[in-house]
């Protein structure tokens, strides 16, 4: 049995072997930590066979009861069946034509169907976090065109050596991550948040960056912590590790 949590799928194991008798929750229900989920019969883990002394008695009773019934069935079969009665011929049935309903006029609204699908626990958590971030953090989107020739030259010059040394490719994402982290260190206001309860601006001396990754159940955004202290190798290896966990629902 597997339970879906806010972060991953967790298998549920029992402390004792037994036979599953009853589920106390349905598929898709939210279960609080500590609640009972199912009932296990630990006494039935070796099987539900009856004691040997009782088994012959059951068989004897069944044999004794079945014998008279078999004799009755045999006697009934020996009797000659009654002759079937001849029925009078029925007149032929004339099919009745059913008038068809007029076709509804076609309109441009045809084909507007909807399909609903229950959200998983993971998708609900991601949705709540993204919406909460939008409501509590000031968001800004900017597009800048830059010359990537220097990065291209570095990857071309050191790409093979990096692959041999670390066993992974030097991608573009680590350059983007390090550039964003450096910008937030140099401009702390970009990385600051507002605490409305205390009417204060909170400046952070660390940089956390979330990376969008594809998972079997949808898009996830794991967070890389303390990116300001990471090297290019740290960024690439952390992303590879997170991608593997995302693909495995871990």
C-alpha positions in Angstrom: 0.0 0.0 0.0 1.3 3.5 -0.9 0.3 6.8 0.6 0.8 10.1 -1.2 2.2 12.8 0.9 2.8 16.5 0.1 6.3 15.7 -1.2 6.4 12.0 -2.3 4.9 8.6 -2.3 5.5 6.7 0.9 5.0 2.9 1.2 3.1 1.8 4.3 4.4 -1.3 6.2 2.9 -3.1 9.1 4.8 -4.3 12.2 3.2 -7.7 12.2 2.1 -10.1 9.5 -1.6 -10.8 9.1 -4.7 -10.8 6.9 -6.2 -7.5 5.9 -9.8 -7.5 7.0 -11.2 -4.0 6.5 -10.2 -0.5 5.2 -11.2 2.4 7.4 -10.5 5.0 4.7 -11.3 5.3 1.0 -8.9 6.0 -1.8 -8.4 9.7 -2.1 -9.3 10.6 1.5 -7.1 12.8 3.6 -5.8 11.0 6.6 -4.4 12.7 9.7 -1.2 11.4 11.2 -2.0 8.8 13.9 -5.4 7.8 12.5 -6.2 4.1 12.0 -6.2 3.2 8.3 -7.1 -0.5 8.2 -7.7 -3.6 10.4 -5.4 -6.6 10.3 -6.1 -10.0 11.8 -2.8 -11.1 13.2 -4.2 -14.4 14.4 -4.9 -15.4 10.8 -1.4 -15.0 9.6 -0.9 -18.8 9.5 -4.2 -19.4 7.6 -7.8 -19.9 8.7 -7.8 -23.7 8.5 -10.2 -25.5 10.9 -8.8 -28.0 13.4 -8.3 -31.5 11.9 -10.8 -33.1 14.4 -13.7 -31.0 13.2 -13.1 -31.5 9.4 -14.3 -35.1 9.1 -17.5 -34.3 11.0 -18.3 -31.6 8.5 -17.6 -33.9 5.6 -19.8 -36.7 7.1 -22.7 -34.4 7.6 -22.4 -33.1 4.1 -22.4 -36.6 2.8 -25.3 -37.7 4.8 -27.4 -34.8 3.8 -26.5 -35.0 0.1 -27.3 -38.7 -0.2 -31.2 -38.5 0.2 -31.3 -35.5 -2.2 -29.4 -37.5 -4.8 -31.9 -40.4 -4.5 -34.8 -38.0 -4.9 -33.2 -36.6 -8.0 -32.7 -40.0 -9.5 -36.3 -41.0 -8.8 -37.6 -37.8 -10.4 -35.6 -38.4 -13.6 -37.1 -41.9 -14.0 -40.6 -40.5 -14.4 -41.8 -39.9 -17.9 -42.1 -36.3 -18.8 -45.6 -35.0 -19.6 -46.4 -34.5 -23.3 -46.2 -30.9 -24.4 -49.4 -29.0 -25.2 -49.8 -27.7 -28.8 -50.3 -24.0 -29.0 -52.4 -22.2 -31.5 -50.5 -20.4 -34.3 -50.0 -16.7 -33.5 -50.7 -14.0 -36.2 -47.6 -12.4 -37.7 -46.5 -9.2 -36.0 -46.4 -6.1 -38.1 -43.5 -3.7 -37.2 -44.5 -0.2 -36.2 -42.5 2.7 -37.5 -41.5 5.1 -34.7 -41.3 8.7 -35.8 -37.8 10.2 -35.3 -37.3 13.3 -33.2 -36.3 16.4 -35.2 -32.6 17.2 -35.1 -31.5 20.1 -33.0 -30.2 23.0 -34.9 -26.3 23.1 -35.0 -24.6 25.9 -33.1 -21.1 27.0 -32.5 -21.4 25.7 -28.9 -21.2 22.0 -29.9 -18.3 20.0 -28.4 -17.9 22.1 -25.3 -17.4 19.2 -22.9 -15.5 19.2 -19.6 -13.5 16.6 -17.8 -12.7 16.8 -14.1 -9.9 15.0 -12.4 -9.2 14.9 -8.7 -5.9 16.6 -7.8 -3.3 14.5 -6.0 -1.8 15.6 -2.7 1.4 16.7 -4.4 -0.4 18.8 -7.0 -2.6 20.4 -4.3 0.6 21.3 -2.3 2.3 22.8 -5.3 -0.7 24.8 -6.2 -1.1 26.2 -2.7 2.6 27.1 -2.5 2.7 28.8 -5.8 -0.5 30.8 -5.1 0.7 31.6 -1.6 4.0 32.8 -3.0 2.2 35.0 -5.5 0.0 36.5 -2.7 2.8 37.1 -0.2 5.8 37.9 -2.3 6.2 40.8 -4.7 6.9 39.2 -8.1 8.7 40.7 -11.1 9.4 39.2 -14.5 12.2 40.7 -16.7 13.6 39.7 -20.1 17.2 40.7 -20.9 19.1 39.8 -24.0 22.8 39.0 -23.3 25.8 37.8 -25.3 26.3 34.2 -24.4 29.6 33.8 -26.5 31.8 33.7 -23.4 29.7 30.9 -21.9 29.7 29.0 -25.2 33.5 29.3 -25.4 33.9 28.0 -21.8 31.7 25.0 -22.5 33.5 24.3 -25.7 36.9 24.6 -24.2 36.3 22.8 -20.8 33.3 20.6 -21.6 35.1 17.4 -22.4 37.5 17.8 -19.5 34.6 18.5 -17.1 32.8 15.4 -18.3 35.8 13.2 -17.8 36.5 14.6 -14.3 33.0 14.7 -12.9 31.0 12.3 -15.1 28.4 14.8 -16.1 28.0 17.6 -18.6 28.5 21.3 -18.0 25.1 22.8 -18.8 23.8 26.3 -19.2 21.6 26.2 -16.1 24.4 26.4 -13.6 25.6 29.7 -15.3 22.1 31.1 -15.0 21.8 30.0 -11.3 25.2 31.5 -10.3 24.5 34.7 -12.2 21.1 35.1 -10.4 22.7 34.3 -7.0 25.5 36.8 -7.5 23.0 39.5 -8.5 20.9 38.9 -5.3 24.1 39.1 -3.2 25.1 42.4 -4.8 21.5 43.7 -4.6 20.0 42.4 -1.4 16.7 44.3 -1.9 15.9 41.9 -4.8 16.1 39.0 -2.4 14.2 40.7 0.5 10.7 40.0 1.7 8.1 42.1 3.6 6.9 41.0 7.0 3.5 42.7 7.2 2.8 41.5 10.8 5.9 43.4 12.1 6.0 46.1 9.4 9.6 45.2 8.5 11.7 44.4 5.5 13.6 41.2 5.9 17.0 41.1 4.1 18.5 37.7 3.6 22.2 36.9 3.6 21.6 33.7 1.8 20.1 32.8 -1.6 17.6 29.9 -2.2 16.5 29.2 -5.8 13.8 26.8 -6.9 14.2 24.9 -10.2 11.3 23.7 -12.2 11.6 20.0 -13.0 9.3 17.5 -14.7 7.9 14.6 -12.7 5.6 11.7 -13.6 2.7 13.5 -11.7 3.4 17.0 -13.0 5.8 19.9 -12.6 7.6 20.2 -9.3 9.9 23.0 -8.0 12.5 21.8 -5.6 14.6 24.4 -3.8 18.4 24.7 -3.9 19.6 26.1 -0.6 22.6 28.4 -0.1 23.3 28.8 -3.8 25.7 31.7 -3.1 28.2 29.2 -1.7 27.8 26.6 -4.5 30.3 26.0 -7.3 29.3 25.1 -10.8 29.8 21.5 -10.0 27.7 21.8 -6.9 24.9 23.3 -9.0 25.0 20.7 -11.7 25.2 17.7 -9.2 22.4 19.1 -7.0 20.2 19.5 -10.1 21.0 16.0 -11.3 20.1 14.6 -7.8 16.9 16.6 -7.6 15.9 15.5 -11.2 16.4 11.8 -10.2 14.3 12.2 -7.1 11.6 14.0 -9.1 11.4 11.2 -11.6 11.2 8.6 -8.8 8.5 10.6 -6.9 11.0 10.9 -4.0 
